[in-house]
Amino acid sequence: MTTTPPTTVRPVVTGPSLARLVGVELRKLGDTRAGRWLLASIGLIAAAIVALQLRFVDDAAQTFSNFFTASLAPVALLLPVLGILSITAEWSQRTALTTFALVPRRERVIVAKLAAVLLAALASVLVSLAVAAVGTLLAGITGGAGSWDLDWTAAGHAAVFQAINVLIGAGFGLLLLNTPLAIVTSLLLPTVWGILSAMITALHGPARWLDTSITMEPLLGPDMTAGQWGRLGVSLLVWVVAPIAVGTVRTLRREVH
């Protein structure tokens, strides 16, 4: 009598979910000393701006809206660096081999990294709101206006503003895969473009569509026209979409050593 050998049932091994990958990437943002200091600096700078306003700005201007808006631009200077570090740290810290061995589909890692830095950018807006609220309370106590006058459309625009800044950094990080080069390039290229467009008359028209310092400025106010949204969209194709697209292709094809 022959017996049939037992069938070996192999468990189905699935990769980590996208939500889990995003959580991992969020933890990675604070794993390095540079990342921790950068995240701490975002809160410290927002608090410092409000403190300076309480000390030096006229009492009538000490309002929730002014506290909040003033904290956005300094924080926006750090967010591109955060976006760059989230991408390039894999290569500078030599963890890319481990990461892509555990998650062979590199595009999922890239999506998780972009989602993580977007959440960090939105968290920075919440920090600015919280610090502005504290400033408004202190202004009311110390004789300032202490007015809670924020148009919440402006808060939505602020979220878009900070999300764009962090994605610009992530795009340069994907494109160059080198931390110092990406940081210098992300700071230098827009600056050079802004200087040239101001000096050369023929570039005045294109600058209205391609210079992010111009197209993103209306986001710091409560109202934006359809034309301003259109010009912002065109500039984002150049400074966000194109670098992320080209950088993604490069990351997917790059050999990991």
For each residue, the residues with C-beta under 8 A, 3 or more apart:
1:
2:
3:
4:
5:
6:
7:
8:
9:
10:
11:
12:
13:
14:
15: 103 105 108
16: 20 21 24 102 103
17: 20 21
18: 21 22 108 111 112 115
19: 22 23
20: 16 17 23 24
21: 16 17 18 24 25 103 108 109 111 112
22: 18 19 25 26 112 115 116 119
23: 19 20 26 27
24: 16 20 21 27 28 112
25: 21 22 28 29 86 109 112 113 115 116
26: 22 23 29 116 119 120
27: 23 24 30 31
28: 24 25 31 35 86 89 116
29: 25 26 35 39 82 85 86 116 117 120
30: 27 35 36 39
31: 27 28 35
32: 35 36 85 89 93
33: 36 37
34: 37 38 85
35: 28 29 30 31 32 38 39 82 85 89
36: 30 32 33 39 40
37: 33 34 40 41
38: 34 35 41 42 78 81 82 85
39: 29 30 35 36 42 43 82 120
40: 36 37 43 44
41: 37 38 44 45 78
42: 38 39 45 46 75 78 79 82 124 127
43: 39 40 46 47 127 131
44: 40 41 47 48
45: 41 42 48 49 71 74 75 78
46: 42 43 49 50 71 74 75 124 127 128 131
47: 43 44 50 51 131
48: 44 45 51 52
49: 45 46 52 53 67 70 71 74 131
50: 46 47 53 54 67 70 71 131 132 134 135
51: 47 48 54 55 135
52: 48 49 55 56 57
53: 49 50 56 57 61 62 66 67 70 135
54: 50 51 57 62 135 138 139 142 144
55: 51 52
56: 52 53
57: 52 53 54 61 62 66
58: 61 62
59: 62 139 143 144 145
60: 144 145
61: 53 57 58 66 145
62: 53 54 57 58 59 66 67 135 136 139 144 145 146
63: 66 67 136 139 145 146 147 148 149
64: 67 68 132 133 135 136 147 148 149 150
65: 68 69 147 149 150 151 154
66: 53 57 61 62 63 69 70
67: 49 50 53 62 63 64 70 71 131 132 135 136 139
68: 64 65 71 72 128 129 132 150 154 155 158
69: 65 66 72 154 158 220
70: 49 50 53 66 67 73
71: 45 46 49 50 67 68 74 75 128 131 132
72: 68 69 75 76 125 128 158 161 162 220
73: 70 76 77 220
74: 45 46 49 71 77 78
75: 42 45 46 71 72 78 79 124 127 128 162
76: 72 73 79 80 161 162 165
77: 73 74 80
78: 38 41 42 45 74 75 81 82
79: 42 75 76 82 83 117 120 121 124 162 165 166 169
80: 76 77 83 84 165 166 168 169 172 183 186 187
81: 38 78 84 85 169 183
82: 29 35 38 39 42 78 79 85 86 117 120 166 169
83: 79 80 86 87 117 165 166 167 168 169 170 171 172 173
84: 80 81 87 88 169 170 172 173 179 182 183 186
85: 29 32 34 35 38 81 82 88 89 173 179
86: 25 28 29 82 83 89 113 116 117 170 173
87: 83 84 90 113 170 173 174 177 182 247
88: 84 85 91 92 173 176 177 178 179 182
89: 28 32 35 85 86 92 93 95 179
90: 87 93 95 96 99
91: 88 94 96 177 178
92: 88 89 178 179
93: 32 89 90
94: 91 97
95: 89 90 98 99
96: 90 91 99 100 256
97: 94 100 101 256 257
98: 95 101 102
99: 90 95 96 102 103 109
100: 96 97 103 104 106 109 256
101: 97 98 104
102: 16 98 99
103: 15 16 21 99 100 106 108 109
104: 100 101
105: 15 108 109
106: 100 103 109 110 251 252
107: 110 111 248 252
108: 15 18 21 103 105 111 112
109: 21 25 99 100 103 105 106 112 113
110: 106 107 113 114 174 248 251
111: 18 21 107 108 114 115
112: 18 21 22 24 25 108 109 115 116
113: 25 86 87 109 110 116 117 170
114: 110 111 117 118 167 170 244
115: 18 22 25 111 112 118 119
116: 22 25 26 28 29 86 112 113 119 120
117: 29 79 82 83 86 113 114 120 121 166 167 169 170
118: 114 115 121 122 163 166 167
119: 22 26 115 116 122 123
120: 26 29 39 79 82 116 117 123 124 166
121: 79 117 118 124 125 159 162 163 165 166
122: 118 119 125 126 159 162 163
123: 119 120 126 127
124: 42 46 75 79 120 121 127 128 162
125: 72 121 122 128 129 155 158 159 162
126: 122 123 129 130
127: 42 43 46 75 123 124 130 131
128: 46 68 71 72 75 124 125 131 132 158
129: 68 125 126 132 133 155
130: 126 127 133 134
131: 43 46 47 49 50 67 71 127 128 134 135
132: 50 64 67 68 71 128 129 135 136 150
133: 64 129 130 136 137
134: 50 130 131 137 138
135: 50 51 53 54 62 64 67 131 132 138 139
136: 62 63 64 67 132 133 139 140 146 147 148
137: 133 134 140 141 146
138: 54 134 135 141 142 144
139: 54 59 62 63 67 135 136 142 143 144 145 146
140: 136 137 144 145 146
141: 137 138 146
142: 54 138 139
143: 59 139
144: 54 59 60 62 138 139 140
145: 59 60 61 62 63 139 140
146: 62 63 136 137 139 140 141
147: 63 64 65 136
148: 63 64 136
149: 63 64 65
150: 64 65 68 132 154 155
151: 65 154 155 222
152: 155 156
153: 156 157 222 223
154: 65 68 69 150 151 157 158 220 221 222
155: 68 125 129 150 151 152 158 159
156: 152 153 159 160
157: 153 154 160 161 218 219 220 221 222 224
158: 68 69 72 125 128 154 155 161 162 219 220
159: 121 122 125 155 156 162 163
160: 156 157 163 164 219
161: 72 76 157 158 164 165 216 219 220
162: 72 75 76 79 121 122 124 125 158 159 165 166
163: 118 121 122 159 160 166 167
164: 160 161 167 168 212 216 219 236 240
165: 76 79 80 83 121 161 162 168 169
166: 79 80 82 83 117 118 120 121 162 163 169 170
167: 83 114 117 118 163 164 170 171 240 244
168: 80 83 164 165 171 172 186 212 239 240 243
169: 79 80 81 82 83 84 117 165 166 172 173 182 186
170: 83 84 86 87 113 114 117 166 167 173 174 244
171: 83 167 168 174 175 239 240 242 243 244 247
172: 80 83 84 168 169 175 176 182 183 185 186 243 247
173: 83 84 85 86 87 88 169 170 176 177 179 182 247
174: 87 110 170 171 177 243 244 246 247 248 250 251
175: 171 172 182 243 246 247 250
176: 88 172 173 181 182 185 247
177: 87 88 91 173 174 182 247 250 251 254
178: 88 91 92 181 182
179: 84 85 88 89 92 173 182 183
180: 183 184
181: 176 178 184 185
182: 84 87 88 169 172 173 175 176 177 178 179 185 186
183: 80 81 84 172 179 180 186 187
184: 180 181 187 188
185: 172 176 181 182 188 189
186: 80 84 168 169 172 182 183 189 190
187: 80 183 184 190 191
188: 184 185 191 192
189: 185 186 192 193
190: 186 187 193 194 211 212 213 239
191: 187 188 194 195
192: 188 189 195 196
193: 189 190 196 197 207 210 211
194: 190 191 197 198 207 211 213
195: 191 192 198 199
196: 192 193 199 200 203
197: 193 194 200 203 204 206 207 210 211
198: 194 195 207
199: 195 196
200: 196 197 203 204
201: 204
202: 205
203: 196 197 200 206 207
204: 197 200 201 207 208
205: 202 208 209
206: 197 203 209 210
207: 193 194 197 198 203 204 210 211 214
208: 204 205 211 214 215 231
209: 205 206 215 231 234 235
210: 193 197 206 207 215 234 235 238
211: 190 193 194 197 207 208 214 215 235
212: 164 168 190 215 216 235 236 239
213: 190 194 216 217
214: 207 208 211 217 231
215: 208 209 210 211 212 218 228 231 232 234 235
216: 161 164 212 213 219 220 232 235
217: 213 214 220
218: 157 215 221 223 224 225 228 232
219: 157 158 160 161 164 216 224 232
220: 69 72 73 154 157 158 161 216 217
221: 154 157 218 224
222: 151 153 154 157
223: 153 218
224: 157 218 219 221 228 229 232
225: 218 228 229
226: 229 230
227: 230 231
228: 215 218 224 225 231 232
229: 224 225 226 232 233
230: 226 227 233 234
231: 208 209 214 215 227 228 234 235
232: 215 216 218 219 224 228 229 235 236
233: 229 230 236 237
234: 209 210 215 230 231 237 238
235: 209 210 211 212 215 216 231 232 238 239
236: 164 212 232 233 239 240 241
237: 233 234 240 241 242
238: 210 234 235 241 242
239: 168 171 190 212 235 236 242 243
240: 164 167 168 171 236 237 243 244
241: 236 237 238 244 245
242: 171 237 238 239 245 246
243: 168 171 172 174 175 239 240 246 247
244: 114 167 170 171 174 240 241 247 248
245: 241 242 248 249
246: 174 175 242 243 249 250
247: 87 171 172 173 174 175 176 177 243 244 250 251
248: 107 110 174 244 245 251 252
249: 245 246 252 253
250: 174 175 177 246 247 253 254
251: 106 110 174 177 247 248 254
252: 106 107 248 249
253: 249 250
254: 177 250 251
255:
256: 96 97 100
257: 97
